Amino acid sequence: MFDIRWIREAPEAFDEGMRRRGLEPASESVLALDAERRALQTEAQEMQTRRNEVSKAVGAAKREGKDAEDLVAEVAQLKDKLAAAEQRERELAQQLTDLLSGLPNTPGPNVPDGADESANREERVVGEKASLGFEPKQHFELGEALGLLDFETAAKLSGARFAVLRGGLARLHRALAQYMIDRHTEENGYLEVMPPYLVRDHVVYGTGQLPKFADDLFHTEEGFWLIPTAEVPLTNLVNDAILDEDVLPLRVTALTPCFRSEAGAAGKDTRGMLRQHQFDKVELVSLVHPDESDAELERMTSCAEGILQALGLSYRVVCLSTGDMGFAARQTYDIEVWLPGQQAYREISSCSNCWDFQTRRLNGRFRPSGEKGTRFLHSLNGSGVAVGRALIAVMETYQQADGSIVVPDVLLPYMGGLTEIARDDG
């Protein structure tokens, strides 16, 4: 959501932001609705003032024994006109909200312009790509050969885009999740939160998934939305709240399942676990002073990178272009891990600075020290990281020629003595 005062003061900058997003200028439509709404507000105030004056005149006329019939009629007429004006003003306010709610955040100055991922800018490449000395397999080939990754049974239970993990792979998945949440809480300063996985409309609206992306979500008959990411409930911890400045930055993390319909992903990544309807992810959310959000994006990205470095995985960081960036983001870094089986980089984390775009929608503010007023917080979110994709990367990077998988050293404390995952034919 946008500050309407900023659009009034800088319509050209607003339109330029929409243009960079590949959209038509919107300031004319926005400001026309805003002007009509403000004119009605002024008219309503004038009618209310006149109504008060006439009501007093009616009282005075009655006390003096004078005929007040015309004045009484004017009061009634003003009452009807005022009600109509207020109703129309509410309709215009809703139209303005609906219009602004459908427009994405304006991109930051450092974001590369472009229509899609081909315009993304590579920031850095970290780590050597694994040199295995044999033809590497993809994760689903490895998992199925081990008898520990089962898509056929999952399809019987739930349909396409689900998986059943067993034995050592299930343990490895759990170890990855536990390691991530431990590192972020013990070393990176995030507070662990266990949020609800089912949320109401206003919560999903606050982070920008509604109204535009309802088809990407799962909705229950009782009116709940299944969270597509823990970003949704974590960011909404400050919904309609005012924080003291001295509690900032507020950094929270959660390990949750995530649920996505993948409505726009037909035909993409149909093999394996890369694109699932249900997956686990460790989410990072920061709520910070506006002056600190750019630095916080760099910090958050480095926290996510630290997980991959500790796991010994090769990756690169790219700055997403205006055409590839998410709806609520002002700037986004994607971390793409190298998958030897695919011989390709694939996204494993996405870290975004949303500025005050989300917090305006959910009315999350803070009170600056020594000031009477409040300001909107800046919100950031990132994957720290997607557990299933980390499992894929570990499987493909640490595979052996015989199809077994070596457990990375950093995960050994979580594996109950298991150092290698191999097929158990006994």
SEGU-210996 format. One record per atom (N, C-alpha, C, O): residue in one letter; x, y, z. Coordinates in steps of 0.1 Angstrom, whole numbers, plus 5000, padded with zeros to 4 digits. Layout:
<pts>
AXYZ
...
</pts>
This chain:
<pts>
M500949885000
M500050005000
M500950125000
M502050125005
F500450234994
F501250354993
F500650475001
F499450475005
D501550565005
D501150685011
D500550775001
D501250824992
I499250805002
I498550884992
I499151024992
I499151094981
R499751075003
R500351205003
R501551214994
R501851314987
W502351104994
W503451094985
W503051094970
W503651154962
I501951024967
I501551024953
I501051164949
I501251204938
R500351234958
R499951374955
R501251464952
R501251544943
E502251444961
E503451534960
E504351484949
E505051574943
A504351364945
A505351314935
A504751214926
A505151094925
P503651254918
P503051164909
P503951104898
P503750994894
E504951184894
E505851144884
E506651024889
E506950924882
A507151034901
A507950924907
A507150804909
A507650694907
F505850814913
F504950704914
F504750634901
F504850514900
D504450714891
D504250654877
D505550594872
D505450484865
E506750654875
E507950594870
E508150454877
E508650364871
G507750444890
G507850314897
G506950214890
G507350094889
M505750254886
M504850154879
M505450124865
M505350004861
R505950214859
R506550194845
R507650094846
R507750004838
R508550104857
R509650014858
R509149874861
R509749774859
R507949864867
R507249734870
R506549674857
R505949574858
G506549754846
G505949704834
G504449744834
G503649684826
L504049844842
L502649874842
L502450014837
L503350094836
E501150044834
E500750184829
E500850284841
E500650234852
P501050414838
P500950514848
P499550504856
P498550484849
A499550524869
A498350504876
A498050634885
A496950634891
S498850734885
S498650844893
S497350924890
S496650974898
E497050934877
E495851004872
E494650944878
E493751014883
S494550814877
S493350744883
S493250754898
S492250774904
V494450734904
V494450744919
V494150884924
V493250894933
L494650984917
L494451124922
L493051174919
L492551254926
A492451124908
A491051164905
A490151104916
A489251184921
L490350984920
L489450934931
L489751004944
L488851034951
D491051034946
D491451104959
D490851244959
D490351284969
A490851314948
A490251444947
A488751444949
A488251534957
E488051354943
E486651344945
E486251314959
E485351364965
R487051224965
R486851184979
R487051304988
R486251324998
R488151374986
R488451484995
R487451594993
R487051665003
A486951614981
A485951724979
A484651684986
A483951774992
L484251554986
L483051514994
L483251525009
L482351565016
Q484451505013
Q484751525028
Q484551665031
Q483951695042
T485051755023
T484851905026
T483451945025
T482952015034
E482751885015
E481251915014
E480551865026
E479651935031
A480851745031
A480251695042
A480451775055
A479551795063
Q481751815056
Q482051905068
Q481252035068
Q480752085078
E481152095056
E480352215054
E478852195057
E478252275064
M478352085053
M476952055055
M476752025070
M475752065076
Q477651955077
Q477551935091
Q477552065099
Q476852085108
T478452155095
T478552285101
T477252365099
T476752415109
R476652365087
R475452425085
R474252365092
R473452435098
R474352235093
R473252165101
R473252195115
R472252215122
N474452215121
N474652255135
N474052395137
N473352425147
E474352475128
E473952615129
E472352625128
E471752695136
V471852555118
V470352555117
V469652495129
V468652535133
S470252385134
S469652325146
S469652415158
S468652415165
K470652495159
K470652595170
K469552705167
K468952755176
A469452735154
A468452845151
A467052785153
A466152865157
V466852655151
V465552595154
V465252615169
V464152645173
G466252575177
G466052585192
G465752735196
G464852755205
A466452825190
A466252965194
A464853015190
A464153085197
A464452975177
A463153015172
A461952955181
A461053025184
K462152835186
K461052775194
K461052845208
K459952865213
R462252875213
R462252945226
R461553085225
R460953135235
E461653145213
E461053275211
E459653275206
E459053375203
G459153145204
G457753135199
G457553165184
G456453195180
K458653155177
K458553185162
K458353055155
K458552945160
D457953075142
D457752955133
D459052905129
D459852975123
A459352775131
A460652715128
A460452605117
A461352525115
E459252605110
E458952495101
E460052485090
E460452375086
D460352605084
D461352605073
D462752555078
D463452485071
L463052595090
L464352555095
L464452405098
L465452345095
V463352355103
V463252215106
V463352135093
V464052025092
A462752185082
A462752115069
A464152115064
A464652025058
E464852235066
E466252245061
E467152145069
E468052085063
V466952125082
V467752035090
V467551885084
V468451815083
A466251855082
A466051725076
A466651705063
A467151595060
Q466551805054
Q467151795041
Q468751785042
Q469351705035
L469351855051
L470751845053
L471151715058
L472151655055
K470351655067
K470651525072
K470651415061
K471551335061
D469651425052
D469651335041
D470851355031
D471451255027
K471151475028
K472251505019
K473651465026
K474451415019
L473751485039
L474951445046
L475151295046
L476251245043
A474051225048
A474151075048
A474551025034
A475350935033
A473951085023
A474351045010
A475851085007
A476451005000
A476251195011
A477651235009
A478651145016
A479651105010
E478251115028
E479151025036
E479250885030
E480250815030
Q478050835025
Q478050705018
Q478850705006
Q479650605003
R478750804998
R479550824986
R481050834989
R481850774982
E481350905000
E482750915003
E483350785007
E484450755004
R482550695015
R483050565018
R483250475006
R484150405005
E482350494996
E482450414984
E483750454976
E484450364971
L484050584976
L485250634969
L486450584976
L487450544970
A486450594990
A487550544998
A487850404995
A489050364994
Q486850314994
Q486950174991
Q487550154977
Q488350074975
Q487050234967
Q487550224954
Q489050254953
Q489850194946
L489450364961
L490850404961
L491650294968
L492750264963
T491150234979
T491950124985
T492050004976
T493149954975
D490949974969
D491049854960
D492049884949
D492749794945
L492050004944
L492950034933
L494450024938
L495249964931
L494750084949
L496050084954
L496449944959
L497649914958
S495549864964
S495849734968
S496349644957
S497049544959
G495949674945
G496349594933
G497649634927
G498049574917
L498249734932
L499549784926
L500749744934
L500749754946
P501749694927
P502949644934
P503849754940
P503649874936
N504749724949
N505649814954
N506549874943
N506849804933
T506949994945
T507850064936
T509250004938
T509649994950
P510049974928
P511349924930
P512350024934
P512250144931
G513349984942
G514450064946
G515350104935
G515350044924
P516250204938
P517150264927
P518150164923
P518750174912
N518550064931
N519549964928
N519049844921
N519849754918
V517749834919
V517149724912
V517349734897
V516949834891
P517849624890
P517949634876
P516649624869
P515749554873
D516449704858
D515249704851
D515249584841
D516249554835
G514049524839
G513949414830
G512649344831
G511949354842
A512249274821
A510949214821
A510849084829
A509849044833
D512049014830
D511948884837
D513348844842
D514148934844
E513548714846
E514748674853
E516048694844
E517148694850
S515848704831
S517048724823
S517748864826
S518948874822
A517048954832
A517649084836
A518249084850
A518749194854
N518148974857
N518648974871
N520148994870
N520848954861
R520749054881
R522149094882
R522849004892
R522448994903
E523848934887
E524648844896
E525448934905
E526249014900
E525348914918
E526148984928
E527448914931
E528548984932
R527348784934
R528548714938
R528348564936
R527148514937
V529448484935
V529348344934
V530248294946
V531348344947
V529748204954
V530448154966
V530648004965
V529647934963
G531847954968
G532147814968
G532347754955
G531847794945
E533147644955
E533447574943
E532347464941
E531847404950
K531947454928
K531047354924
K531547214927
K532747194924
A530747134932
A531246994936
A531746924923
A531046914913
S532946864925
S533546784914
S533446644919
S534346594927
L532546564913
L532246434919
L533046314912
L533246214918
G533546344900
G534346234894
G533446124888
G533946024883
F532146144887
F531246044881
F530046124876
F529846244880
E529146064869
E527946124864
E526946144875
E526446044880
P526746264880
P525846284892
P524346254888
P523946284877
K523646204898
K522246184897
K521446294903
K521946374911
Q520246314898
Q519346414905
Q518746354917
Q518746234919
H518246434926
H517846394939
H516746284939
H516746194947
F515846294929
F514746194929
F515246064925
F514745954929
E516246064916
E516845934912
E517645874924
E517545754927
L518345954932
L519045904944
L518045854954
L518145744959
G517045934957
G516045894968
G515245774964
G515045694973
E514845764952
E514045644948
E514945514948
E514445414952
A516245534944
A517145414944
A517445374958
A517645254961
L517445464967
L517645434982
L516345374988
L516445314999
G515245384981
G513945344987
G513445434998
G512645385006
L513945554998
L513645645009
L512845775005
L512445855013
L512645784992
L511845894986
L510745834977
L511045774967
D509545854981
D508345784975
D507345884970
D506545944978
F507245894957
F506245984951
F504945914948
F503945964948
E505145784945
E503945704942
E502945694953
E501745704951
T503445664965
T502645654977
T502045794980
T500845804983
A502845894979
A502346034981
A501246064972
A500246134976
A501346024959
A500246054950
A498945984954
A497846034952
K499045864959
K497845794964
K497245864975
K496045864977
L498045924984
L497545984996
L497046124993
L495946164998
S497746204984
S497346344982
S497346394968
S496846504966
G497846314958
G497946364945
G499346404941
G500346374948
A499446484930
A500746524925
A501346634934
A500646704942
R502646654933
R503446754940
R503446724955
R503446824963
F503546604959
F503746564973
F504746454973
F504946384963
A505446434985
A506446334986
A506346275000
A505946335010
V506746145001
V506946075014
V508446045015
V509045985007
L508946095027
L510346065030
L510345965041
L509545955050
R511345875040
R511445765050
R512945765055
R513845815049
G513045695067
G514345655072
G515345775073
G515045875078
G516545745067
G517645835068
G517345975061
G517846075066
L516545975050
L516246105044
L515346185053
L515446305053
A514346115059
A513446195068
A514246245080
A514046365084
R515246175085
R516046215096
R516946335091
R517146435098
L517446325079
L518346435073
L517546565071
L518046675074
H516346545067
H515446665065
H515146735079
H515246855080
R514946655089
R514646705102
R515946775108
R515946875114
A517046705105
A518346765110
A518646905103
A519046995110
L518346915091
L518547045084
L517647155090
L518147255093
A516447115092
A515547215098
A515947255112
A515947375116
Q516347155120
Q516847185134
Q518047265134
Q518247365142
Y519047235125
Y520247315124
Y519947455121
Y520547545127
M519147475111
M518847615107
M518247695118
M518647815120
I517247645124
I516547725135
I517447745146
I517447855153
D518347655150
D519247675160
D520247785157
D520547865165
R520747775145
R521747875141
R521148015141
R521848115146
H519948035136
H519348165135
H519048225149
H519148345151
T518648135158
T518348185171
T519548205180
T519648295188
E520548115179
E521648115188
E522848205183
E523548255191
E522948215170
E524048295164
E523648425158
E524348525158
N522448425152
N522048545143
N521048635150
N520648735144
G520648605162
G519848695170
G518348705167
G517748805170
Y517848595161
Y516448595158
Y515648525170
Y516148425176
L514448575173
L513648515183
L512748405176
L512048435167
E512748285182
E511948175176
E510448195180
E510148225191
V509648185170
V508148195171
V507548075165
V507948025155
M506448025172
M505647915166
M504247975163
M503447985172
P504048025151
P502748095147
P501647995143
P501947875140
P500448045142
P499347965136
P499647935121
P500348015114
Y499247825116
Y499347795102
Y498147825094
Y498147825081
L497047855101
L495747905095
L495548045099
L495548075111
V495248135089
V495048275092
V493848335085
V493248275076
R493348445090
R492248515084
R492548605073
R493748635070
D491548655066
D491748735054
D492648855056
D493548875048
H492448935067
H493149055069
H494649035071
H495449115068
V495048915076
V496448875078
V497148855065
V498248905062
V496448785056
V497048755042
V497048885034
V497948905026
Y496048965036
Y495949095029
Y497149185034
Y497749255026
G497449185047
G498549265052
G499849245046
G500649345044
T500249125042
T501549105035
T501449105020
T502449085014
G500249125014
G500149145000
G499749034992
G499649044979
Q499448914998
Q498948804990
Q497548824985
Q497148774974
L496748884993
L495348924989
L495349074986
L496049154992
P494449114976
P493449024969
P493948964956
P493348884950
K495248994952
K495648964939
K496048824937
K495948774925
F496548754947
F497148624945
F496348514952
F496948414957
A495048524953
A494248424960
A494348284954
A494348184961
D494548284941
D494648154934
D495848074937
D495947954935
D496848144943
D498148074947
D498048014961
D498947944965
L496948034968
L496847994982
L495747884983
L494947854974
F495747814994
F494747714998
F493847785008
F494247845018
H492547765006
H491447825014
H490547715020
H490147625012
T490247725033
T489347625039
T487847675038
T487647795037
E486947575040
E485547615040
E485147695052
E484147765052
E486047695062
E485747775074
E486247915073
E486147995083
G486847955062
G487348085060
G488748115063
G489148235063
F489548015066
F490948025069
F491748015056
F491347955046
W492948075056
W493948055046
W495047975052
W495548005063
L495547875045
L496747805049
L497947895045
L498047945034
I498947915054
I499948005052
I500847955040
I501247845040
P501148045030
P502148005020
P503548015024
P504447965018
T503748085035
T505048105042
T504848165055
T503848235058
A505748145065
A505648205078
A505848355078
A505548415088
E506248415067
E506248555065
E504948615069
E504848725075
V503848545065
V502548605067
V502148625082
V501848735086
P502248515090
P501948545104
P503048625112
P502648695121
L504248605108
L505348675115
L505248825113
L505448895122
T505048865101
T504949005098
T503749065105
T503849185110
N502748995106
N501449035112
N501549035127
N500549075134
L502649005133
L502849015148
L502649165152
L502349195163
V502949255142
V502849395145
V501549455139
V501449575137
N500649375135
N499349415129
N498649515139
N498349475150
D498349635135
D497649735143
D498349755156
D497749775166
A499749755156
A500449775168
A501349895167
A501749935156
I501749945179
I502750055179
I503850015189
I503649995201
L505049995183
L506249955191
L507050075196
L506950175190
D507650055207
D508650155211
D509950145203
D510350035200
E510550255200
E511750245192
E512850165197
E513650105190
D512950155211
D514050085217
D513949935216
D514949865219
V512849885211
V512749735209
V513249695195
V513249585191
L513549795186
L513949775172
L515449755172
L516149805180
P515849665162
P515049585153
P514449465160
P515049405169
L513249435155
L512549315159
L512849205149
L512349215138
R513549095153
R513948995144
R513348865149
R513548825160
V512548795141
V511848675144
V512048565134
V512248595122
T511948445138
T512148335129
T511148225132
T510748205144
A510848135123
A509848025125
A510147915115
A510447945103
L510047795120
L510047675112
L508647625110
L508047585120
T508147635098
T506747595096
T506547525083
T507447535074
P505447445081
P505047405068
P504547515060
P504047615066
C504647515047
C504147615038
C503247545028
C503547435024
F502147605024
F501247545015
F500947635003
F500547755005
R501147584991
R500947674979
R500247584968
R500647464966
S499347644962
S498647574951
S499447554939
S499147464931
E500447644937
E501347634925
E500447644912
E500647574902
A499447734913
A498447754902
A499147794889
A498747754878
G500247874890
G500847924878
G502047834874
G502847884866
A502247724880
A503447644877
A503147514870
A503847414871
A502047514862
A501747384855
A502847354845
A503347434837
G503247224846
G504347174838
G505747204842
G506647164836
K505947284853
K507247314858
K507647224869
K506947204879
D508847174868
D509447094879
D508446984884
D508246964896
T507946904874
T506946804878
T507646684884
T507046604891
R508946664882
R509746554888
R510346604901
R510946714901
G510246524911
G511046554923
G510346644933
G509146674932
M511146704942
M510646784953
M510846934951
M510647014961
L511246984940
L511547124938
L510347214940
L510447324945
R509247164935
R508047254936
R506847164941
R506247094934
Q506547184954
Q505647104961
Q504447184966
Q504547314968
H503347124968
H502147194975
H502447214990
H501847304995
Q503247124996
Q503547135010
Q505047125012
Q505647025007
F505647215019
F507047205022
F507347285034
F506647365039
D508547245040
D508947315053
D509947425049
D510747415040
K509947535057
K510847645055
K511147715068
K510247725076
V512347755070
V512747845081
V512647985075
V513448025066
E511748065081
E511548205076
E512248305086
E512248285098
L512748405080
L513348515088
L512548645085
L512248675073
V512148715095
V511348845094
V512048945103
V512248915114
S512249065097
S512749175105
S511749295104
S511249325093
L511549365115
L510749485115
L511649595121
L512049585133
V511949695113
V513049775117
V512749925115
V511749965108
H513650015120
H513550155118
H513750185103
H514650115097
P513050275097
P513150295082
P514650325078
P514950295067
D515350385086
D516750425083
D517650295082
D518750305077
E517150185087
E518050065089
E517649955079
E518349855079
S516649975071
S516149855063
S517149815052
S517249695049
D517749905046
D518749865035
D519849785041
D520249685035
A520449825053
A521449745059
A520949615064
A521649515064
E519649615069
E519049485074
E518949385062
E519049265065
L518649435050
L518549335039
L519849265037
L519949145035
E520949345038
E522349285036
E522549185047
E523149075045
R522249215059
R522449135071
R521649005070
R522148895072
M520349015066
M519448895065
M519948805054
M520048685056
T520448865043
T520948775032
T522148705037
T522348585033
S523048765044
S524248705049
S523948595059
S524648495060
C522848605067
C522448505076
C521948375068
C522348265072
A521248395057
A520848285049
A522048225042
A522148095041
E522948305037
E524148255031
E524948165040
E525548065036
G524948205053
G525748135063
G525347985064
G526147905067
I524047965062
I523547825063
I524247745052
I524647635054
L524247795040
L524747725028
L526247705029
L526847605026
Q526947815035
Q528347805037
Q528747695047
Q529647615045
A527947685058
A528147585068
A527947445062
A528647345066
L527047425053
L526747295047
L527747265035
L527647155030
G528547355032
G529547335021
G528947335007
G529347254999
L527847415005
L527147414992
L527647534984
L527847644990
S527747514972
S528147624963
S526847704959
S525747644957
Y526947834958
Y525747914955
Y526148044948
Y527348084948
R525148114943
R525348254939
R524248334944
R523148284947
V524448464945
V523448564949
V523148654937
V524048714931
V521848674934
V521448764923
V520448864929
V519648834937
C520548984923
C519549084926
C518449084915
C518749094903
L517249054920
L516149034910
L515849164903
L515849274908
S515449154890
S515049264882
S513649304886
S512949244893
T513249424880
T511849474883
T510749384878
T509649384884
G511049304868
G510049214863
G510049084869
G509049004867
D511049054878
D511048914884
D510848934899
D510748824906
M510749054904
M510649074918
M509149054923
M508249074916
G509049014936
G507648984941
G506849114943
G507449224943
F505549094945
F504649204945
F504949314956
F504849434953
A505249264968
A505449354979
A506849404981
A507149494989
A507849354973
A509249384975
A509649514968
A509149554958
R510549584975
R511249694969
R512649654963
R513049714953
Q513249564970
Q514449504965
Q514549364970
Q514249334981
T515049264961
T515149124965
T516449064960
T516849084949
Y517048994970
Y518248904966
Y517748764966
Y517148714976
D517948694955
D517748544955
D519048474957
D520048514951
I519048374965
I520248294967
I519948164959
I518948094962
E520748124950
E520548014941
E521647904944
E522847934942
V521347794948
V522247684952
V522547604939
V521747584931
W523847554938
W524247474927
W523847324929
W524147274940
L523047274920
L522647134920
L523447054910
L523147064898
P524346974915
P525146894905
P524346804896
P524646784884
G523246744901
G522446654893
G521746724882
G521646674871
Q521346854884
Q520646924874
Q521647014865
Q521347054854
Q522947024871
Q523947114865
Q523347254863
Q523447314852
A522747304874
A522047434873
A521947494887
A521947424897
Y521847624887
Y521547694900
Y520047704901
Y519347724892
R519547674914
R518147684916
R517947764929
R518647754939
E516847844930
E516547924941
E516347844954
E515647744954
I517047884965
I516847824978
I516447924988
I515947884999
S516648054985
S516248154995
S515948284987
S516648314977
S515048364992
S514748494986
S514548584998
S513748565007
C515348694998
C515348795009
C514948935003
C515548984994
S513948985009
S513349105004
S513149215014
S512849195026
N513449345010
N513149465017
N511849515012
N511749555000
C510749525020
C509449575015
C509249715019
C508149775016
W510149785026
W509949915031
W508649925039
W508449835048
D507850025037
D506650035045
D505349985037
D504250015041
F505649915026
F504549865018
F503549775025
F502349795024
Q504149685033
Q503249585040
Q502749655053
Q501649635057
T503649725060
T503249785073
T502149885072
T501349905081
R502049955061
R500850045058
R499649965057
R498550005062
R499649845051
R498449765049
R498049705062
R496849695065
L498949675071
L498649615084
L498749705095
L498449675107
N499049835093
N499049945103
N500049905114
N499749915126
G501249875110
G502349845120
G503249965121
G503949995112
R503350015133
R504050145135
R505050135147
R505050035155
F505850245148
F506650255160
F506650405164
F506350495156
R506950425177
R506950565182
R508450605184
R509150555193
P508950695175
P510350745177
P510550805190
P509750875195
S511750785196
S512050835209
S512050995209
S512551055200
G511351045219
G511251195220
G510251255211
G510151385210
E509451175203
E508451235194
E507051195198
E506851085204
K506151275195
K504751245198
K504051155188
K503251075192
G504451175176
G503751095165
G504350955163
G505250915171
T503850885154
T504350755150
T504750745136
T504450835128
R505550645133
R506050625119
R505750475116
R505750385124
F505650445103
F505450305099
F506850235099
F507850285095
L506850115104
L507950025104
L508349985090
L507549995081
H509549945087
H509949875075
H509949725078
H510549685088
S509449645069
S509449505070
S510349435060
S510449475048
L511049325064
L511849245056
L511549105058
L511149065069
N511649015048
N511448875050
N512448795041
N512848845030
G512748675046
G513648595038
G513648455042
G513248425053
S514048365033
S514148225036
S515448195042
S516448235037
G515448115054
G516648095060
G517047955063
G517647925074
V516747845055
V516247855041
V515247755039
V514747685049
A514747725026
A513847625023
A514447485026
A515447455020
V513747415035
V514347285040
V514447185029
V515447115027
G513347165022
G513347065011
G514347085001
G514946994996
R514547214997
R515547244987
R516947224992
R517847194985
A517147255005
A518447225011
A518747075011
A519847035009
L517646995014
L517846855013
L518246804999
L519146724998
I517646864989
I517946834975
I519446864972
I520146784966
A519846984977
A521247024974
A522246934981
A523246904976
V521946904994
V522846815001
V522846674995
V523946614993
M521746624991
M521746494984
M522546484971
M523346394969
E522446594963
E523146594950
E524546624952
E525446574945
T524946714962
T526346754964
T527146644971
T528346624968
Y526546574980
Y527246474989
Y526946334984
Y527246234992
Q526446314972
Q526246174967
Q527546104964
Q528546174960
Q527545974965
Q528645894962
Q528345814950
Q527245804945
A529445754944
A529245674932
A528345564933
A527645524924
D528245504945
D527345394948
D525945434951
D525045344954
G525645564951
G524245614953
G524045644968
G522945704971
S524945624977
S524845664991
S525045814992
S525545884983
I524745875004
I524846015006
I525546035019
I525145985029
V526646115019
V527446145031
V526746255038
V526346355032
V526646245051
V526046355059
V527046465062
V528146435066
P526746585058
P527646705061
P528046705076
P527246675084
D529246745079
D529746745093
D528846825102
D528646785113
V528446935097
V527647025106
V526346965111
V525747015121
L525846865103
L524546805107
L524746675116
L523746625121
L525946635117
L526246505125
L525646505139
L525146405143
P525746625146
P525146625160
P523646595160
P523046565170
Y522946605149
Y521546595148
Y521046455142
Y519946425141
M522046375138
M521746255131
M521846125139
M521646015133
G521946135152
G521946015160
G523045915157
G522745795158
G524145955152
G525245865149
G525345825135
G526245755130
L524345865127
L524245825113
L525245915105
L525046045105
T526145865098
T527145945090
T526945935075
T527446015067
E526245835071
E525945805057
E524545745055
E524145665063
I523945785044
I522645735041
I522745635029
I523145685018
A522445515032
A522645415021
A521345325021
A520545325030
R521245245011
R520045165009
R520245045019
R521244985021
D519145025027
D519144915036
D518244795030
D517044805030
D518944695024
D518244585018
D518044475028
D517544365024
G518344495041
G518144385050
G516744385055
G516444305064
</pts>
